[in-house]
């Protein structure tokens, strides 16, 4: 099932190419029935009417951070177009853009906003995203469930402050000035990756290390996210190794600021150590941005 990246489908009188699922069932459920069962179970949290324009969500397997990602995505306005920005890139990387016309999820197809993608391709140095990449894919089934008619644009960006600023501003200009386009942005990142598996053991192992990550390293990054400091997010991630996809988070924050958001809410925070104690663990935060 996961070996082929593409397949064709008949879209009216046109043929379109779909980005097939590339992650195994361990990342998120394999069938539509199983996926819907999980998401329906997560729907019990009582949020006010969704009105956020951007969010930052984690992107580990659903067992570890899926509920937090879903709770955070539930605060997002039901826009016509959702730009999903992932990372796992170096600062020297060009902007990566998925080339497909639609994305496969267990709940059905998410179509690409072809017009917005073309605008990005014309205005940025880009390369096609052909990797098996969790930072965007794990979000797509949740997006399909919460906003089934939305179109999406799949992007990945590295921790490059200049690129982050230009992309944030470009998306905001489209949203504010071009045909009343209705756009929300998802920035996908996990926080500190600590322990022997990640070559980061400066503060020992076990509970002491976990406390340092929670109370210092991740707390500093969450402060930057809460203060909507896009440049600080990038700088902090490089200095402290406190986010794997800081560029994605910074794009969401920069976009939020540019479209007038002035309120950030931390929906939740935990680590994989809280789920399963181990010497190597990862931090997860969900933050939403709206106008007061």
N, C-alpha and C positions, 0 to 999 in steps of 0.2 A: 504493500500500500504506500510506503514512504519512499520508494526508490525513484519514482518519476516526478520531476518538478512541475511538469505542465500537462494540461489536457485541454482539448477544445470543447466548446459548447456553442450551441446555436442561439445567438442573441438577436431575436427578430430576424432580419434579413442579413445580419452580419455575423461573422465568426469572431469570437473573442478568446483570449488565452487566459487561463486561470493559474494562479500560483497555488499549487497543491500544498497540503499540509506536509511539513518536513520533520516535525518533532514527534517523538514516540508517544504512546498513550500515557506514559508516566508523567508527562508534563501537564496534560489536561485530558479529560475523558475522550474516548475514541468515537462514541456514537452520539447521535443527537439526543436520544432518550436519556442516556447517562449524564450528558452535559446539562440538559434542562433540569434534571432532577437535582443536581448540585446547585445550580443557580437559583432555582426556586427555593431551596432550603436557605440560601443566603439572603433572600429577599425580606427577611423578617425585620431588619433594622428600619426604624421609622425616621426618615429624613424629611426635612422641609422640601417644598417644591424645588426640583433641580434648577439652578440658575447660574452655575459656575461656567466660566468661559475656558478654563484650562485646569488641568490636574497633573500631578506627578504621582506615578504609581510604581510599585515593585513588579518584577517580572520573573521571579523564580517559579518553579512548578507550583501548581495550584494547592498542593498539600501544605506548602510552606507559606505562601503569600497570596494565594488566590482570593481568599475572603477579604483581605485588606484592599487589594486592587479593586475588587468588585464594589465594596462599600464606597471607595473613593470615586470610581467611575459613576456610581449612582447619583452623585451630586452634579454631574455635568448636564448642561442644557441639551435638549434634543435637537441638535443642529442638523442641517442638510449635509454638511461635509465635516468629517473628523480627520485631522492630520495626526497620525500616530508616529511619534518620533522615538526611535530606539538608538542604541549606541554600540558599545563594545568596539570602538575604533580609536585610532591614535589621532593626535591633533593635526597630523599631516594629511590625513585621509580626506579625499573629496567627499562631498555630500553623496550618499548612496540613495538611490531611488529604485523601488521595485518597478519592473517594466511591464508587469502583467495588467490585464484589464479588469481583473477581479481576484478575490482571495477566497480560498476554500475554508469553511469552518464546519464543525459537526452540525450546526444549526442552519446551514445554507450559505449562499454566496454573498460576500460583501463586494459591491462593485467599486471600481476606482473612479474618483473624480478626474476624468481625463483632461478637462479644461485646466484645472488647477495644477495638475501634474505637468502639463505642457508649459504652463507659465513658469514653473520652477525650472524645468529643463532648459528653457530659453534664457533664464537669468542667472543661472549658477553653473559652475563647473561640477559636473556630476559623473557618476559611474553607476552601472546597473547593480542592484543588490541581488546576488545569486546564492548567497550563503544560507545554510540552515541556521536560523537566527531567532532565539527565543525572545529577545527584548521587544519585538513587535508581535510575533505570532501568538504568544500566550494571551494577549489582550483582545485579539480579534473575535473569539467566540463570545466574550462578555459584551463587546461592542454590538455584535449582531443581536444579542438577547435584549439589551437595554435600548437600542436605537435601530430597529430592524431595517428601516428604510434609508439609513444614512449611507452615503458614499464615503470612501476613505482614500487617503494618500499615505503610502508606506514610505517612510524616510528613515535614514540613520545618519547621525552626525557625531563627529568627534569633539573633544574638549578644546575647541578653537574659538576663542572669544569673538574674533572678527566675523567668522562664519555664523556663529550663533546670533550675533546682533543683526547681521544682514538678513538672515532667514526669518528671524522673529519679526523684523520690521516689514519684510516683504509680505509675509502672511497677514500681518495686521492691515497693511495697505489694501490688500485684496478684500479683506473682511469689511473694512470701513468705507471703501470708495468704489469698488467695482461691482456694479449691478446689485448692490445690497447683499453680497454673498454672505452666507450664514456658516461660519466656521468655528469649531472648537478645536483645541489642541491637547493631546495627551503626550506627556514626556515620561518615558519609561526608564527607570534606573533602580538598581539596588544600591545599598550603602556599603559600609566597610566590609571587605572580604578579609577575614582575619584567620590566622592559624597556619600550620605547616603546609596545608594544601595550597595556600596562596603565597607562601614565602614571606609571611608577615607575622613574626612572633616577638616583636620588640617588648611587649608587656606581659610576657609569660604565657601560661596556658590556664584553662579552667575558669573558675568563677572570677578570679581577679582580672583576667584578661577580658572576660565578658563585661564586667562592670566598667572597665576603662572604655571599651567600645561604646557601650550604651551612654555613659555619663559624660564622655569627653569627645571622642572622635565623631560618632554619629550625631551627638548633640550639637556640635559645632556646625555640621553640615545642615542639620534641620533648622538651625537658627538662620543660616544664609537663605534657605528655601522659604522660611516664614517671612523674612524681610524682603523677599523678592529681589535679591541681589544676584543677578545673572552672572556678572563677572566674578563675584565672590564665590559662587558655586563652582565655577571652572577652576579658579585659583586654589580653592580649598581642596578640591578633589585631587589635584596634582600634588599639592604640598603634603596632604595628610593621608592620601590613598583612601578617601572616604566615600567614593562613589565610582561605580564601574562605567557609568554612562552619563556623566555630568553634563555633557553637551546637550543631551536630550532634555534633561530637567531644565537647563538654562534656556532652551528655546521656549518651553512652556511658560516659564516665568517671564521671559522677555516679551512674549506675545501677550500674556495677561496684562502686563504693565501698559503695553502699547494700545490695548483696546479699552483701557480705563479701569481695570481691576485694582482695588486698593485694600482688599481683605483676603488674608490667607488663613485657612483653618487646617490644623493637623488632625486628620481623621483617625490616625492610629500609627503606632510604632511597635515593632517587636523584632526579634532576631530568630534565625533558624535554631539557635541554641535553646530558645524558649520552647520550640517544638520538639527538639531532639538534641539533648546535650552532647557536644562533641568538641574536640580541640579546634576544629576548623568550622567556622560559622559565618553567616552573612546577615547584615542588617536590612530592614525593610521599613519604609515610611510611605504613607499616603497623605498627600496635601492637595487641597482644592483652593481655587482662586476665583473670587467674584467681586462685584461692585457692592459697596455698602448700601 
